[in-house]
């Protein structure tokens, strides 16, 4: 069979198409949200999740073509089942059939002007896909989240350009736009959550950790982007003094610095599973030649090791994957350097 990867386009053979109605997906999501689900509902969730692989492939091919020859980093991933279930049960999503970030693309830019220029250009694309959000709706640079998260998201509804792709029409994908500085902060939060068993990313972290990253976000926004974040009324001296107090008590910065890096020597082309056991031991990187192979292995790991962190991402040339998903590679080096300078 023709070898497929997330770096290639071609026919639709090898991709998993939606096999459940949106009504069935919605009802399964409702039962999962209320804790009334059975095995059949998880199967529906997984079939629905798997179907998003094709639209990720379509968008990444377009975006990689547009970013060729630039320093823009591009990554893609399929959302983990546990994260989807958690999102439903925490009330951060109410409808599985319309959850817009099961499929995700991430673009990282050198600065805010470059980000804005590319996004505006992409909005003018002749592709038939429909952006369903208003332009400013998910602009967390203009209006940072309370957690300190900064970036911009757009949500697109897939519309096929060929008859063969029409069976994926209507599926949603989220594009995340971040600068290098914003991405360093966001991935440091994710890594810290893993190392310290926190949930700062979901605004449910321990108080010191949440506050620590709020302060870091404010320091970085002012130092590198002539902007502000979630603590605009604090002086620089106040930020530094509180940062020092929190670090002295919680040692978050030191923990990130001691994490080291993992998985640096792997071939990261094709379909990649990033696997982190429950105890946070060494990252396991699995390369697969086809989407279906990677998908079936992902389901096997999730079934046998439900507490492990495993994510299906698209491999890429060079350092792009290691950078866009640096939290899995335990790489907080850039974040540490940026914050140290900002202090």
C-alpha positions in Angstrom: 0.0 0.0 0.0 1.1 3.6 -0.7 3.0 4.8 2.4 1.2 7.7 4.1 2.5 10.3 6.5 1.2 13.6 7.8 3.6 15.2 5.4 2.0 13.8 2.3 -1.3 14.3 0.4 -2.9 11.8 -1.9 -6.0 9.7 -2.0 -8.0 8.9 1.2 -7.0 5.3 1.6 -5.7 4.5 5.0 -7.6 7.2 6.8 -10.5 6.6 9.2 -13.8 8.2 8.2 -16.6 9.2 10.6 -18.9 6.1 11.2 -21.3 7.4 13.8 -23.9 10.1 13.4 -23.3 13.4 15.1 -26.5 12.7 17.1 -25.0 9.4 18.4 -21.7 11.2 19.2 -23.5 13.9 21.1 -25.5 11.4 23.2 -22.4 9.4 24.0 -20.7 12.6 25.1 -23.6 13.5 27.3 -23.4 10.1 29.1 -19.7 10.5 29.5 -20.1 14.0 30.9 -22.6 12.7 33.5 -20.5 9.6 34.4 -23.2 7.3 33.0 -21.2 6.0 30.1 -20.6 2.4 29.1 -17.9 0.8 26.9 -19.9 1.5 23.8 -19.7 5.3 24.5 -15.9 5.2 24.7 -15.8 3.3 21.4 -17.9 6.1 19.8 -15.6 8.7 21.3 -12.5 6.9 19.9 -14.0 6.4 16.5 -15.0 10.1 16.4 -11.5 11.1 17.6 -9.8 8.8 15.0 -11.8 10.4 12.1 -10.1 13.8 12.8 -6.7 12.5 11.5 -7.6 13.1 7.9 -8.4 16.8 8.4 -5.2 17.3 10.4 -3.4 15.9 7.5 -5.1 18.3 5.1 -4.5 21.4 7.2 -0.9 20.6 8.0 -0.1 20.1 4.3 -1.5 23.6 3.5 0.3 25.2 6.5 3.6 23.6 5.8 3.4 24.7 2.2 2.7 28.3 3.4 5.5 28.3 5.9 8.2 26.7 3.7 11.4 28.7 3.8 10.4 30.6 6.9 11.3 30.1 10.6 7.7 29.4 11.5 7.3 26.1 13.5 4.3 23.9 12.7 3.1 20.9 14.8 -0.1 18.9 14.9 -1.7 16.5 17.4 -4.8 14.4 18.1 -6.3 15.1 21.5 -6.0 12.4 24.1 -9.1 10.5 25.2 -8.5 11.2 28.9 -8.3 14.9 28.1 -11.5 14.9 26.2 -13.3 13.0 29.0 -11.9 15.4 31.6 -13.0 18.4 29.5 -16.5 17.0 29.3 -16.8 16.2 33.0 -15.2 19.4 34.2 -17.7 21.4 32.2 -15.1 22.9 29.9 -16.9 21.4 27.0 -20.6 20.4 26.8 -20.9 18.6 23.5 -18.5 16.0 22.2 -19.9 16.3 18.6 -18.9 20.0 18.5 -15.7 20.0 20.6 -13.5 22.1 18.4 -10.0 21.1 19.5 -10.0 17.3 19.1 -7.8 18.0 16.0 -5.2 20.7 16.6 -2.5 22.5 14.7 0.1 24.7 16.4 2.1 27.5 14.7 5.0 29.3 16.5 6.3 32.6 15.3 9.3 34.8 16.1 7.1 37.8 17.1 3.6 39.2 17.3 3.8 41.1 14.0 4.8 38.0 12.1 1.9 36.1 13.8 -0.6 38.7 12.9 0.6 39.0 9.3 0.4 35.2 8.7 -3.0 34.8 10.4 -4.5 37.7 8.3 -3.1 36.1 5.2 -4.5 32.7 6.1 -7.9 34.3 6.7 -7.9 35.3 3.0 -7.1 31.8 1.8 -9.1 30.5 -1.1 -9.7 27.2 0.6 -13.4 26.4 1.2 -12.9 25.7 4.9 -15.1 27.9 7.1 -13.7 29.8 10.1 -16.5 29.6 12.6 -15.3 32.1 15.2 -15.2 35.9 15.0 -11.7 37.2 14.5 -11.2 38.6 18.0 -13.1 35.8 19.9 -10.1 33.7 20.9 -7.5 36.5 20.9 -5.7 35.8 24.2 -2.9 38.2 23.3 -5.3 41.2 23.3 -7.1 39.7 26.3 -4.9 37.2 28.2 -6.5 34.5 30.2 -6.5 34.8 34.0 -3.9 32.0 34.1 -1.5 34.1 32.0 -2.0 32.1 28.8 -1.4 34.2 25.7 -1.9 33.2 22.1 -4.6 33.2 19.5 -6.9 30.4 18.4 -9.1 30.0 15.3 -11.6 27.2 14.7 -12.3 25.9 11.2 -15.0 23.6 9.8 -13.6 21.3 7.3 -15.1 21.4 3.7 -13.6 19.0 1.2 -12.2 20.2 -2.1 -12.8 16.7 -3.6 -15.7 14.2 -3.6 -13.5 11.6 -1.9 -13.0 13.9 1.1 -16.6 14.9 1.6 -17.2 12.3 4.2 -15.1 14.4 6.6 -17.1 17.6 5.9 -18.2 19.4 9.1 -15.4 18.2 11.4 -13.7 20.9 13.3 -10.0 21.8 13.8 -8.4 24.4 16.1 -5.3 26.4 14.9 -3.2 27.8 17.7 -1.0 30.8 17.0 1.8 31.6 19.5 5.0 33.5 19.6 8.2 31.9 20.7 7.9 33.6 24.1 4.2 32.6 24.5 5.0 29.0 23.5 7.9 28.8 25.9 5.6 29.8 28.8 2.7 27.5 27.7 4.9 24.4 27.4 6.7 25.2 30.7 3.3 25.2 32.3 2.5 21.8 30.9 5.8 20.4 31.9 5.5 21.8 35.4 2.0 20.2 35.7 3.5 16.8 34.9 6.5 17.2 37.2 4.5 18.5 40.2 1.1 16.9 39.6 -0.6 20.2 39.1 -3.3 21.5 36.8 -2.2 25.1 36.1 -3.0 24.6 32.4 -6.6 24.1 33.3 -6.8 26.9 35.9 -7.0 24.3 38.7 -3.4 24.4 39.9 -2.1 24.7 43.5 -2.2 28.4 44.5 1.6 29.0 44.5 2.1 27.3 41.1 -0.8 29.3 39.5 0.5 32.6 40.8 4.1 31.8 39.8 3.2 31.3 36.2 0.9 34.4 36.2 3.9 36.4 37.3 6.2 34.8 34.7 3.7 35.6 31.9 3.5 39.2 33.0 7.3 39.5 33.1 7.7 37.9 29.6 5.0 40.0 28.0 6.6 43.2 29.2 10.2 42.3 28.5 9.9 40.8 25.1 6.6 41.9 23.5 6.0 45.4 24.8 2.7 44.2 26.2 1.0 43.1 29.4 -0.6 39.9 30.6 -2.8 39.1 33.5 -1.2 41.3 36.1 -0.9 44.7 34.4 -1.2 46.8 37.6 1.8 45.3 39.4 5.2 47.1 39.2 8.3 45.3 38.0 9.7 45.4 41.5 6.6 43.8 42.9 6.6 41.1 40.3 10.3 40.2 41.0 9.9 40.2 44.7 6.8 37.9 44.7 8.5 35.7 42.1 11.5 35.3 44.4 9.3 34.6 47.4 7.3 31.9 45.5 10.4 30.2 44.0 12.0 30.2 47.5 9.0 28.4 48.8 8.0 26.1 45.9 11.2 25.7 43.8 9.2 25.5 40.6 12.0 27.1 38.5 14.6 24.8 40.0 12.4 21.8 39.2 12.1 22.8 35.6 15.8 23.4 35.3 16.6 19.9 36.7 14.1 18.1 34.4 16.7 17.7 31.6 15.8 16.8 28.0 14.6 13.5 26.6 14.1 11.8 23.2 16.7 13.9 21.4 18.1 11.2 19.2 14.9 9.8 17.7 13.8 9.9 14.1 10.7 12.1 14.2 9.2 11.7 10.8 5.9 10.0 10.0 3.3 9.2 12.6 4.7 9.6 16.1 3.4 8.4 19.5 4.9 10.2 22.5 4.4 8.0 25.5 5.1 9.0 29.1 4.4 6.4 31.8 2.5 7.3 34.9 5.6 7.8 37.1 6.9 10.4 34.6 9.9 8.2 33.7 11.7 8.4 30.4 9.8 9.5 27.3 9.1 6.7 24.8 9.0 7.7 21.2 7.3 5.3 18.7 7.5 5.9 15.0 4.8 4.3 12.8 4.6 4.1 9.0 0.8 4.6 8.8 -1.9 6.4 10.6 -3.9 3.2 11.2 -0.8 1.5 12.7 -0.2 4.5 15.1 -3.9 4.7 15.9 -4.3 1.0 16.9 -1.1 1.1 19.0 -2.4 4.3 20.8 -5.7 2.5 21.6 -3.8 -0.5 22.9 -1.7 1.6 25.2 -4.7 3.6 26.4 -6.6 0.4 27.2 -3.7 -1.4 28.9 -2.2 1.7 30.7 -5.1 4.2 31.2 -3.0 6.4 33.5 -0.2 6.9 31.0 0.1 10.0 28.9 0.2 9.1 25.2 -0.4 11.5 22.3 -0.4 11.0 18.5 1.4 13.8 16.8 2.7 14.4 13.3 6.4 14.0 12.7 8.3 16.6 10.8 11.7 17.4 9.5 14.3 19.1 11.7 13.5 20.3 15.2 9.9 21.4 14.7 8.2 18.5 16.6 10.7 18.7 19.5 10.0 22.4 19.7 6.2 22.5 19.3 5.8 19.7 21.8 8.8 20.5 24.0 6.9 19.6 27.2 7.1 16.0 26.2 10.8 16.2 25.7 11.2 17.9 29.1 12.7 21.0 27.5 12.2 24.2 29.5 15.6 25.7 28.6 14.3 28.6 26.6 11.7 29.4 29.2 14.3 29.5 31.9 16.6 31.8 29.9 13.8 34.1 29.0 12.5 34.5 32.6 16.0 34.9 34.0 16.6 37.8 31.6 13.2 39.3 32.3 13.9 39.2 36.1 
